[in-house]
Structure formats: C-alpha cells, structure tokens
Amino acid sequence: MNTVMNPVYRKRLLAHRAGIALSVMAMSAGLIFLLWILATLLINGFSALSINMFTQTTPAPGSEGGGLWNAIAGSLMMVVLSTVISTPVGILAGIYLAEYGEQSKLAQLTRFVTDIMLSAPSIVIGLFVYALYVANVKHFSGYAGSVALSLIAVPVVVRTTDNMLKLVPNGLLEAAYALGAPRWKVSMTVRLRAVKAGVITGVLLAVARISGETAPLLFTALNNQFFNADMNKPMANLPYVIYQFAMSPYDNWRSLAWGGALLVTFSVLGLNILSRTLFAQKAPK
C-alpha cells in the first residue's frame, strides 16, 4: 500500500472534516439558544406559579393578583372537543387511504390536500373558520375555536394513521383473508389493532400541536375575562392570554404570562414524552 496520501483522498477527507465541524458548530449554537430560552422560561415561570393561578380568573387592567383558571379551563375544553372531532375523522381517512386508496384518484387528491394542510399557516385556517362560521353566526365562540384546532389536528392524524397502517406485514392480512374475514373487518380488527400504539402516538402529537396555537383562536374563540362554560360564547384560552399579557405594561400580567407559558410548555413536553414512551410501538422479537 502506498503510504503517501492520495491528493483526491486528502481533499475529500478535509471536506468531510470541515462538514462535520460546521455541523457540530450549528448544533451547538442551536442547543445554546434552546437552553437559554428554556432557562429564561423556567426562572420566570416557576416564580409566577401559585395557587391563585389555578383558582382565580384573569385580573382586570391595573388590578393586583388574579390567575389563569378561566384560560386553563377554556383551553382544555376546546382541545378536548377538537380531539373528539379530529380523531375519528383522521383515523377513518387514514384507513381509507391505506386500505382502499392505492389506485384511487380521490385518495391521491386527499393526500395532496393533507400535505398542504400540514404546512399551511395556522392563521390561514383561523381566517377560513372566521369567514365560514364566525362571520355567519355574528359572534366568536369556543365551538369556532375547536373547529379551527381540529382542522390543524386532522392532517397529523391522517398522515400518521396512513403511514402506520402501511407497516403491517402482508402475511398478517393474507392470513385474516384466508380465514374468511371481510375486508372492512380486517381493516378495523386486524390491521388497525396491530398499529394502535402508533395511531395513538399520532393523536397525542396532534394534541401537542394544537395546544399552543394562538393565531387560529384570535379569529374564532377570541377571549373572555371571566370563566365561561358555554362554548357558544367567546372563551378564554391560554395562548391568547399569554400573548395579551406578555404585551401589557402591568407587572402581574407579565408574570401570569410567564406562568401560562410554562404550563403550555410542560403540557406539550409531557404529551411528547408520553407519545414516545408509554405508547411507543414495540419492535417484534
């Protein structure tokens, strides 16, 4: 073997090392800023946590005290309703795409629209619901906010369900067909059951996606300073309250905004951890 390094090899080695060095530098810069943001959030967020945050409603301008109880309850109600709407629609659409949509033009169009909705700005979806629903009923409401959030969650569930169902081995399906099971029953009781953990993971990821959305709620649910259980009226929500309080000149409002941001962050983080651990798809032995 020639001990002298080939010039071409030397050039490629230098380019490789330079690329690795630049990648490490970019990763380090990203981690530094991420840790900086998280440290600022944790310091300011934990200092704002108190019992009043979970028991009192949002304070009036210039008043002391107050909490985020109405915003927390409103966000939970809208997220739960949007999950109830988007989960069956997304799962059934994913089953259709994986089971019946191999050569269908309708399935191709559905996949195309799903990809567009996955990348569509959330404010566009909020404006769409505003023009279609809010402008016709002449008032903001929690129902409108739930519809907007469900439109954001549906594509995530559809894409996840479609991809997970395609991972089921053909041998398992052929065995079910050999036993005389109809196609719809194989889809629901065999194919879907085999990947239920992955489908649940997709639903949790969709919930995490919509939990911190602010733009769609600006044009649909708006806000409410008081606690409101009637979803046909304007409803408080954490993302909008955080946006409003963070821009205010009042110290207690800004403190509540930090506390609300910490709650949203921990909620999204918890859902992501849950989706990757508790419902993780186990590899077959």
C-alpha positions, 0 to 999 in steps of 0.5 A: 500500500502506498503510504503517501496520501492520495491528493483526491483522498486528502481533499475529500477527507478535509471536506468531510472534516470541515462538514462535520465541524460546521455541523457540530458548530450549528448544533451547538449554537442551536442547543445554546439558544434552546437552553437559554430560552428554556432557562429564561422560561423556567426562572420566570415561570416557576416564580409566577406559579401559585395557587391563585393561578389555578383558582382565580380568573384573569385580573382586570387592567391595573388590578393586583393578583388574579390567575389563569383558571378561566384560560386553563379551563377554556383551553382544555375544553376546546382541545378536548372537543377538537380531539373528539372531532379530529380523531375519528375523522383522521383515523377513518381517512387514514384507513381509507387511504391505506386500505382502499386508496392505492389506485384511487384518484380521490385518495391521491387528491386527499393526500395532496390536500393533507400535505398542504394542510400540514404546512399551511399557516395556522392563521390561514385556517383561523381566517377560513373558520372566521369567514365560514362560521364566525362571520355567519353566526355574528359572534366568536365562540369556543365551538369556532375555536375547536373547529379551527384546532381540529382542522390543524389536528386532522392532517397529523392524524391522517398522515400518521394513521396512513403511514402506520397502517402501511407497516403491517406485514402482508402475511398478517392480512393474507392470513385474516383473508384466508380465514374468511374475514371481510375486508372492512373487518380486517381493516378495523380488527386486524390491521388497525389493532396491530398499529394502535400504539402508533395511531395513538402516538399520532393523536397525542402529537396532534394534541401537542400541536394544537395546544399552543396555537394562538393565531387560529383562536384570535379569529374564532374563540377570541377571549373572555375575562371571566370563566365561561362554560358555554362554548357558544360564547367567546372563551378564554384560552391560554395562548391568547392570554399569554400573548395579551399579557406578555404585551401589557405594561402591568407587572402581574400580567407579565408574570401570569404570562410567564406562568401560562407559558410554562404550563403550555410548555410542560403540557406539550413536553409531557404529551411528547414524552408520553407519545414516545414512551408509554405508547411507543410501538414495540419492535417484534422479537 
